[in-house]
Amino acid sequence: MTLLLVTVAICTYNGERYLAATLDSVLAQTYPNMEVVVVDDGSRDSTVSVISQYAERDSRIRWFARENAGLPASRNYAFTQARGEWIAIIDQDDLCYPERLARQVAVAAAYPSAGLVFCDTHHIDGDGRIIGNHLSSFALPDSLIPKGLASNLLLTKGCYVDSEACFIKRAIVNRLGPLDESLRYACDYEYFIRAGFEFDFAYTRDTLAAWRVHP
């Protein structure tokens, strides 16, 4: 049986400090059929050098360098370059744990009405020490969150979907349209709310990624 293709989308800007660790975590996935789309948003440090070195070693990486336009513009561009049936978001300083894609593909298969799948995540500090778990702050329905309720919970309880937990069907991305590029710091939150009015969400409380909190 042919495994569906998953695109891992990474947007970077002056990310030299942690980007290698992020790429290592993505390339260590147990799920075999993936591509990695990296979009650099006009970095002025050695980020592009890091990306190019990894791309030379691993043909699954396709990368693009653009003039600085902000995260939502870079993420929109990454989405247009994705070839996978599903897109997994990870940011330049965060980590994917090895089973992330395999587990999220399995959750998507178990809940075929879901257009967005997410998971629990660790919060880690600049040195990688675990300082919390994201979903510990949220009481959610078990496994499947119907459309409408998915958005209402986002609006009333806060953003229970971490960006680095997001696993979204590319057909849904095409239907929703681009992220709002005027929202430089809340573009994902608004996008998830928009998605939750249109499509069911599914999730696992397995901790499959880490969000790095640092200055």
ChimeraX commands (.cxc) that place a marker at each C-alpha (Angstrom):
marker #1 position 0.00,0.00,0.00 radius 0.5
marker #1 position 1.30,3.44,-0.94 radius 0.5
marker #1 position 1.58,5.78,2.03 radius 0.5
marker #1 position 0.18,9.25,1.51 radius 0.5
marker #1 position 2.70,12.07,1.14 radius 0.5
marker #1 position 3.03,14.52,4.03 radius 0.5
marker #1 position 4.59,17.97,3.63 radius 0.5
marker #1 position 6.41,19.42,6.63 radius 0.5
marker #1 position 6.35,23.23,6.31 radius 0.5
marker #1 position 9.05,25.26,8.07 radius 0.5
marker #1 position 9.27,29.06,7.92 radius 0.5
marker #1 position 12.51,30.69,9.02 radius 0.5
marker #1 position 13.83,34.13,9.86 radius 0.5
marker #1 position 17.21,34.56,11.57 radius 0.5
marker #1 position 16.83,31.08,12.99 radius 0.5
marker #1 position 20.44,29.93,13.03 radius 0.5
marker #1 position 20.48,29.08,16.75 radius 0.5
marker #1 position 17.89,26.30,16.72 radius 0.5
marker #1 position 17.16,25.48,13.07 radius 0.5
marker #1 position 19.57,22.55,12.85 radius 0.5
marker #1 position 17.87,20.88,15.82 radius 0.5
marker #1 position 14.47,21.46,14.22 radius 0.5
marker #1 position 15.59,19.95,10.91 radius 0.5
marker #1 position 17.21,17.00,12.68 radius 0.5
marker #1 position 13.94,16.30,14.48 radius 0.5
marker #1 position 11.96,16.41,11.25 radius 0.5
marker #1 position 14.36,14.20,9.32 radius 0.5
marker #1 position 14.26,11.64,12.16 radius 0.5
marker #1 position 10.55,10.95,11.66 radius 0.5
marker #1 position 9.54,7.29,11.55 radius 0.5
marker #1 position 6.98,8.07,8.85 radius 0.5
marker #1 position 8.79,7.44,5.56 radius 0.5
marker #1 position 6.83,9.34,2.90 radius 0.5
marker #1 position 7.41,13.04,3.50 radius 0.5
marker #1 position 8.87,16.13,1.94 radius 0.5
marker #1 position 10.19,19.18,3.78 radius 0.5
marker #1 position 9.43,22.66,2.44 radius 0.5
marker #1 position 11.55,25.40,4.02 radius 0.5
marker #1 position 10.85,29.08,3.31 radius 0.5
marker #1 position 13.39,31.63,4.48 radius 0.5
marker #1 position 11.97,35.10,5.06 radius 0.5
marker #1 position 15.04,37.20,4.26 radius 0.5
marker #1 position 17.32,36.06,7.09 radius 0.5
marker #1 position 20.42,38.15,7.78 radius 0.5
marker #1 position 22.31,35.55,9.80 radius 0.5
marker #1 position 23.59,32.13,8.71 radius 0.5
marker #1 position 20.14,30.55,8.41 radius 0.5
marker #1 position 20.36,30.14,4.62 radius 0.5
marker #1 position 23.71,28.40,4.98 radius 0.5
marker #1 position 22.21,25.94,7.47 radius 0.5
marker #1 position 19.29,25.20,5.15 radius 0.5
marker #1 position 21.45,24.73,2.07 radius 0.5
marker #1 position 23.79,22.32,3.88 radius 0.5
marker #1 position 20.86,20.16,4.96 radius 0.5
marker #1 position 19.28,20.30,1.50 radius 0.5
marker #1 position 22.52,19.11,-0.09 radius 0.5
marker #1 position 22.48,16.06,2.17 radius 0.5
marker #1 position 18.78,15.18,1.98 radius 0.5
marker #1 position 16.76,15.31,-1.23 radius 0.5
marker #1 position 13.46,15.45,0.69 radius 0.5
marker #1 position 14.18,19.12,1.47 radius 0.5
marker #1 position 13.05,21.81,-0.97 radius 0.5
marker #1 position 13.83,25.36,0.11 radius 0.5
marker #1 position 13.03,28.88,-1.02 radius 0.5
marker #1 position 14.59,32.24,-0.14 radius 0.5
marker #1 position 12.35,35.32,-0.22 radius 0.5
marker #1 position 12.51,38.96,0.75 radius 0.5
marker #1 position 11.34,39.64,4.29 radius 0.5
marker #1 position 7.55,39.82,4.40 radius 0.5
marker #1 position 6.61,38.30,7.77 radius 0.5
marker #1 position 5.55,34.88,8.99 radius 0.5
marker #1 position 2.05,34.72,7.47 radius 0.5
marker #1 position 3.38,35.58,4.01 radius 0.5
marker #1 position 6.07,32.91,4.32 radius 0.5
marker #1 position 3.56,30.33,5.55 radius 0.5
marker #1 position 1.22,31.13,2.68 radius 0.5
marker #1 position 4.07,30.62,0.26 radius 0.5
marker #1 position 5.04,27.33,1.91 radius 0.5
marker #1 position 1.45,26.14,1.53 radius 0.5
marker #1 position 1.51,26.91,-2.21 radius 0.5
marker #1 position 4.65,24.78,-2.57 radius 0.5
marker #1 position 3.30,21.78,-0.66 radius 0.5
marker #1 position 2.70,18.59,-2.62 radius 0.5
marker #1 position 1.51,16.41,0.24 radius 0.5
marker #1 position -2.05,15.43,1.01 radius 0.5
marker #1 position -1.48,16.72,4.54 radius 0.5
marker #1 position 0.72,19.59,5.77 radius 0.5
marker #1 position 2.47,19.51,9.15 radius 0.5
marker #1 position 3.60,22.87,10.54 radius 0.5
marker #1 position 6.77,23.20,12.59 radius 0.5
marker #1 position 8.55,26.46,13.37 radius 0.5
marker #1 position 12.28,27.10,13.15 radius 0.5
marker #1 position 12.99,26.71,16.86 radius 0.5
marker #1 position 10.57,23.90,17.74 radius 0.5
marker #1 position 10.88,20.11,17.66 radius 0.5
marker #1 position 8.98,17.19,16.16 radius 0.5
marker #1 position 9.23,13.97,18.14 radius 0.5
marker #1 position 9.94,10.87,16.00 radius 0.5
marker #1 position 6.38,9.47,15.93 radius 0.5
marker #1 position 4.63,12.77,15.21 radius 0.5
marker #1 position 3.75,12.26,11.55 radius 0.5
marker #1 position 2.95,8.56,11.92 radius 0.5
marker #1 position 0.55,9.22,14.80 radius 0.5
marker #1 position -1.13,12.17,13.13 radius 0.5
marker #1 position -1.62,10.21,9.91 radius 0.5
marker #1 position -3.23,7.46,12.02 radius 0.5
marker #1 position -5.54,9.95,13.78 radius 0.5
marker #1 position -6.54,11.43,10.42 radius 0.5
marker #1 position -7.39,7.95,9.14 radius 0.5
marker #1 position -9.45,7.19,12.25 radius 0.5
marker #1 position -11.48,10.42,11.89 radius 0.5
marker #1 position -11.96,10.98,8.15 radius 0.5
marker #1 position -14.26,13.98,8.63 radius 0.5
marker #1 position -11.46,15.93,10.30 radius 0.5
marker #1 position -9.71,18.59,8.24 radius 0.5
marker #1 position -7.24,19.49,11.00 radius 0.5
marker #1 position -5.47,17.15,13.42 radius 0.5
marker #1 position -3.44,18.23,16.44 radius 0.5
marker #1 position -1.65,16.78,19.46 radius 0.5
marker #1 position -0.28,17.72,22.84 radius 0.5
marker #1 position 3.08,19.47,22.96 radius 0.5
marker #1 position 5.79,20.06,25.50 radius 0.5
marker #1 position 6.82,23.60,26.31 radius 0.5
marker #1 position 10.62,23.71,26.49 radius 0.5
marker #1 position 13.05,26.47,27.36 radius 0.5
marker #1 position 16.03,27.68,25.37 radius 0.5
marker #1 position 18.13,24.78,26.62 radius 0.5
marker #1 position 15.51,22.13,25.82 radius 0.5
marker #1 position 14.27,21.59,29.38 radius 0.5
marker #1 position 10.57,20.70,29.63 radius 0.5
marker #1 position 8.64,23.43,31.47 radius 0.5
marker #1 position 5.04,22.44,30.71 radius 0.5
marker #1 position 2.47,20.66,28.53 radius 0.5
marker #1 position 0.13,22.63,26.32 radius 0.5
marker #1 position -3.10,20.64,26.58 radius 0.5
marker #1 position -2.94,20.41,30.38 radius 0.5
marker #1 position -4.63,23.83,30.37 radius 0.5
marker #1 position -7.58,22.76,28.23 radius 0.5
marker #1 position -10.62,20.54,28.82 radius 0.5
marker #1 position -11.67,19.29,25.39 radius 0.5
marker #1 position -14.15,16.72,24.05 radius 0.5
marker #1 position -12.64,13.30,23.45 radius 0.5
marker #1 position -10.76,12.88,20.17 radius 0.5
marker #1 position -13.19,14.55,17.71 radius 0.5
marker #1 position -14.33,18.17,17.98 radius 0.5
marker #1 position -17.19,18.98,15.60 radius 0.5
marker #1 position -17.00,22.03,13.37 radius 0.5
marker #1 position -18.50,25.10,15.00 radius 0.5
marker #1 position -17.65,23.82,18.45 radius 0.5
marker #1 position -13.99,23.72,17.39 radius 0.5
marker #1 position -14.08,27.45,16.71 radius 0.5
marker #1 position -16.21,28.35,19.70 radius 0.5
marker #1 position -13.74,26.63,22.01 radius 0.5
marker #1 position -10.88,28.51,20.40 radius 0.5
marker #1 position -12.72,31.78,20.94 radius 0.5
marker #1 position -13.77,31.09,24.54 radius 0.5
marker #1 position -10.92,28.93,25.91 radius 0.5
marker #1 position -7.92,30.20,23.94 radius 0.5
marker #1 position -5.69,28.66,21.30 radius 0.5
marker #1 position -5.60,24.99,22.21 radius 0.5
marker #1 position -3.88,24.15,18.88 radius 0.5
marker #1 position -0.16,24.89,19.03 radius 0.5
marker #1 position 1.26,25.79,15.62 radius 0.5
marker #1 position 3.81,22.99,15.86 radius 0.5
marker #1 position 0.97,20.55,16.58 radius 0.5
marker #1 position -1.02,21.49,13.46 radius 0.5
marker #1 position -1.53,18.81,10.80 radius 0.5
marker #1 position -3.93,20.12,8.17 radius 0.5
marker #1 position -5.31,18.64,4.96 radius 0.5
marker #1 position -3.99,20.49,1.89 radius 0.5
marker #1 position -7.47,20.45,0.31 radius 0.5
marker #1 position -8.70,22.35,3.39 radius 0.5
marker #1 position -5.90,24.90,3.02 radius 0.5
marker #1 position -6.95,25.45,-0.59 radius 0.5
marker #1 position -10.58,25.97,0.48 radius 0.5
marker #1 position -9.81,28.30,3.37 radius 0.5
marker #1 position -7.55,30.61,1.37 radius 0.5
marker #1 position -4.42,32.32,2.70 radius 0.5
marker #1 position -3.56,33.35,6.22 radius 0.5
marker #1 position -4.27,37.01,6.98 radius 0.5
marker #1 position -0.89,38.65,6.32 radius 0.5
marker #1 position -1.83,41.72,8.40 radius 0.5
marker #1 position -1.84,39.55,11.56 radius 0.5
marker #1 position 1.89,39.18,12.12 radius 0.5
marker #1 position 1.55,37.57,15.58 radius 0.5
marker #1 position -1.87,35.92,15.56 radius 0.5
marker #1 position -2.11,34.58,12.02 radius 0.5
marker #1 position -2.31,30.91,13.04 radius 0.5
marker #1 position -4.92,31.54,15.74 radius 0.5
marker #1 position -7.22,33.35,13.31 radius 0.5
marker #1 position -6.65,30.63,10.72 radius 0.5
marker #1 position -7.56,27.87,13.15 radius 0.5
marker #1 position -10.75,29.71,14.12 radius 0.5
marker #1 position -11.67,30.03,10.45 radius 0.5
marker #1 position -10.98,26.34,9.88 radius 0.5
marker #1 position -13.01,25.31,12.91 radius 0.5
marker #1 position -16.18,26.86,11.54 radius 0.5
marker #1 position -15.83,24.78,8.37 radius 0.5
marker #1 position -14.34,21.42,9.41 radius 0.5
marker #1 position -14.13,18.97,12.29 radius 0.5
marker #1 position -10.93,18.77,14.31 radius 0.5
marker #1 position -9.42,15.54,15.68 radius 0.5
marker #1 position -6.61,15.15,18.16 radius 0.5
marker #1 position -4.54,12.91,20.38 radius 0.5
marker #1 position -3.21,13.74,23.82 radius 0.5
marker #1 position 0.04,12.05,22.85 radius 0.5
marker #1 position 2.88,14.58,23.19 radius 0.5
marker #1 position 4.39,14.65,19.70 radius 0.5
marker #1 position 6.17,18.01,19.44 radius 0.5
marker #1 position 7.80,20.73,21.53 radius 0.5
marker #1 position 7.31,24.47,21.49 radius 0.5
marker #1 position 10.43,26.38,22.49 radius 0.5
marker #1 position 9.84,29.41,24.72 radius 0.5
marker #1 position 12.87,31.71,24.70 radius 0.5
marker #1 position 13.76,35.40,24.44 radius 0.5
marker link #1:1,2 radius 0.2
marker link #1:2,3 radius 0.2
marker link #1:3,4 radius 0.2
marker link #1:4,5 radius 0.2
marker link #1:5,6 radius 0.2
marker link #1:6,7 radius 0.2
marker link #1:7,8 radius 0.2
marker link #1:8,9 radius 0.2
marker link #1:9,10 radius 0.2
marker link #1:10,11 radius 0.2
marker link #1:11,12 radius 0.2
marker link #1:12,13 radius 0.2
marker link #1:13,14 radius 0.2
marker link #1:14,15 radius 0.2
marker link #1:15,16 radius 0.2
marker link #1:16,17 radius 0.2
marker link #1:17,18 radius 0.2
marker link #1:18,19 radius 0.2
marker link #1:19,20 radius 0.2
marker link #1:20,21 radius 0.2
marker link #1:21,22 radius 0.2
marker link #1:22,23 radius 0.2
marker link #1:23,24 radius 0.2
marker link #1:24,25 radius 0.2
marker link #1:25,26 radius 0.2
marker link #1:26,27 radius 0.2
marker link #1:27,28 radius 0.2
marker link #1:28,29 radius 0.2
marker link #1:29,30 radius 0.2
marker link #1:30,31 radius 0.2
marker link #1:31,32 radius 0.2
marker link #1:32,33 radius 0.2
marker link #1:33,34 radius 0.2
marker link #1:34,35 radius 0.2
marker link #1:35,36 radius 0.2
marker link #1:36,37 radius 0.2
marker link #1:37,38 radius 0.2
marker link #1:38,39 radius 0.2
marker link #1:39,40 radius 0.2
marker link #1:40,41 radius 0.2
marker link #1:41,42 radius 0.2
marker link #1:42,43 radius 0.2
marker link #1:43,44 radius 0.2
marker link #1:44,45 radius 0.2
marker link #1:45,46 radius 0.2
marker link #1:46,47 radius 0.2
marker link #1:47,48 radius 0.2
marker link #1:48,49 radius 0.2
marker link #1:49,50 radius 0.2
marker link #1:50,51 radius 0.2
marker link #1:51,52 radius 0.2
marker link #1:52,53 radius 0.2
marker link #1:53,54 radius 0.2
marker link #1:54,55 radius 0.2
marker link #1:55,56 radius 0.2
marker link #1:56,57 radius 0.2
marker link #1:57,58 radius 0.2
marker link #1:58,59 radius 0.2
marker link #1:59,60 radius 0.2
marker link #1:60,61 radius 0.2
marker link #1:61,62 radius 0.2
marker link #1:62,63 radius 0.2
marker link #1:63,64 radius 0.2
marker link #1:64,65 radius 0.2
marker link #1:65,66 radius 0.2
marker link #1:66,67 radius 0.2
marker link #1:67,68 radius 0.2
marker link #1:68,69 radius 0.2
marker link #1:69,70 radius 0.2
marker link #1:70,71 radius 0.2
marker link #1:71,72 radius 0.2
marker link #1:72,73 radius 0.2
marker link #1:73,74 radius 0.2
marker link #1:74,75 radius 0.2
marker link #1:75,76 radius 0.2
marker link #1:76,77 radius 0.2
marker link #1:77,78 radius 0.2
marker link #1:78,79 radius 0.2
marker link #1:79,80 radius 0.2
marker link #1:80,81 radius 0.2
marker link #1:81,82 radius 0.2
marker link #1:82,83 radius 0.2
marker link #1:83,84 radius 0.2
marker link #1:84,85 radius 0.2
marker link #1:85,86 radius 0.2
marker link #1:86,87 radius 0.2
marker link #1:87,88 radius 0.2
marker link #1:88,89 radius 0.2
marker link #1:89,90 radius 0.2
marker link #1:90,91 radius 0.2
marker link #1:91,92 radius 0.2
marker link #1:92,93 radius 0.2
marker link #1:93,94 radius 0.2
marker link #1:94,95 radius 0.2
marker link #1:95,96 radius 0.2
marker link #1:96,97 radius 0.2
marker link #1:97,98 radius 0.2
marker link #1:98,99 radius 0.2
marker link #1:99,100 radius 0.2
marker link #1:100,101 radius 0.2
marker link #1:101,102 radius 0.2
marker link #1:102,103 radius 0.2
marker link #1:103,104 radius 0.2
marker link #1:104,105 radius 0.2
marker link #1:105,106 radius 0.2
marker link #1:106,107 radius 0.2
marker link #1:107,108 radius 0.2
marker link #1:108,109 radius 0.2
marker link #1:109,110 radius 0.2
marker link #1:110,111 radius 0.2
marker link #1:111,112 radius 0.2
marker link #1:112,113 radius 0.2
marker link #1:113,114 radius 0.2
marker link #1:114,115 radius 0.2
marker link #1:115,116 radius 0.2
marker link #1:116,117 radius 0.2
marker link #1:117,118 radius 0.2
marker link #1:118,119 radius 0.2
marker link #1:119,120 radius 0.2
marker link #1:120,121 radius 0.2
marker link #1:121,122 radius 0.2
marker link #1:122,123 radius 0.2
marker link #1:123,124 radius 0.2
marker link #1:124,125 radius 0.2
marker link #1:125,126 radius 0.2
marker link #1:126,127 radius 0.2
marker link #1:127,128 radius 0.2
marker link #1:128,129 radius 0.2
marker link #1:129,130 radius 0.2
marker link #1:130,131 radius 0.2
marker link #1:131,132 radius 0.2
marker link #1:132,133 radius 0.2
marker link #1:133,134 radius 0.2
marker link #1:134,135 radius 0.2
marker link #1:135,136 radius 0.2
marker link #1:136,137 radius 0.2
marker link #1:137,138 radius 0.2
marker link #1:138,139 radius 0.2
marker link #1:139,140 radius 0.2
marker link #1:140,141 radius 0.2
marker link #1:141,142 radius 0.2
marker link #1:142,143 radius 0.2
marker link #1:143,144 radius 0.2
marker link #1:144,145 radius 0.2
marker link #1:145,146 radius 0.2
marker link #1:146,147 radius 0.2
marker link #1:147,148 radius 0.2
marker link #1:148,149 radius 0.2
marker link #1:149,150 radius 0.2
marker link #1:150,151 radius 0.2
marker link #1:151,152 radius 0.2
marker link #1:152,153 radius 0.2
marker link #1:153,154 radius 0.2
marker link #1:154,155 radius 0.2
marker link #1:155,156 radius 0.2
marker link #1:156,157 radius 0.2
marker link #1:157,158 radius 0.2
marker link #1:158,159 radius 0.2
marker link #1:159,160 radius 0.2
marker link #1:160,161 radius 0.2
marker link #1:161,162 radius 0.2
marker link #1:162,163 radius 0.2
marker link #1:163,164 radius 0.2
marker link #1:164,165 radius 0.2
marker link #1:165,166 radius 0.2
marker link #1:166,167 radius 0.2
marker link #1:167,168 radius 0.2
marker link #1:168,169 radius 0.2
marker link #1:169,170 radius 0.2
marker link #1:170,171 radius 0.2
marker link #1:171,172 radius 0.2
marker link #1:172,173 radius 0.2
marker link #1:173,174 radius 0.2
marker link #1:174,175 radius 0.2
marker link #1:175,176 radius 0.2
marker link #1:176,177 radius 0.2
marker link #1:177,178 radius 0.2
marker link #1:178,179 radius 0.2
marker link #1:179,180 radius 0.2
marker link #1:180,181 radius 0.2
marker link #1:181,182 radius 0.2
marker link #1:182,183 radius 0.2
marker link #1:183,184 radius 0.2
marker link #1:184,185 radius 0.2
marker link #1:185,186 radius 0.2
marker link #1:186,187 radius 0.2
marker link #1:187,188 radius 0.2
marker link #1:188,189 radius 0.2
marker link #1:189,190 radius 0.2
marker link #1:190,191 radius 0.2
marker link #1:191,192 radius 0.2
marker link #1:192,193 radius 0.2
marker link #1:193,194 radius 0.2
marker link #1:194,195 radius 0.2
marker link #1:195,196 radius 0.2
marker link #1:196,197 radius 0.2
marker link #1:197,198 radius 0.2
marker link #1:198,199 radius 0.2
marker link #1:199,200 radius 0.2
marker link #1:200,201 radius 0.2
marker link #1:201,202 radius 0.2
marker link #1:202,203 radius 0.2
marker link #1:203,204 radius 0.2
marker link #1:204,205 radius 0.2
marker link #1:205,206 radius 0.2
marker link #1:206,207 radius 0.2
marker link #1:207,208 radius 0.2
marker link #1:208,209 radius 0.2
marker link #1:209,210 radius 0.2
marker link #1:210,211 radius 0.2
marker link #1:211,212 radius 0.2
marker link #1:212,213 radius 0.2
marker link #1:213,214 radius 0.2
marker link #1:214,215 radius 0.2
view
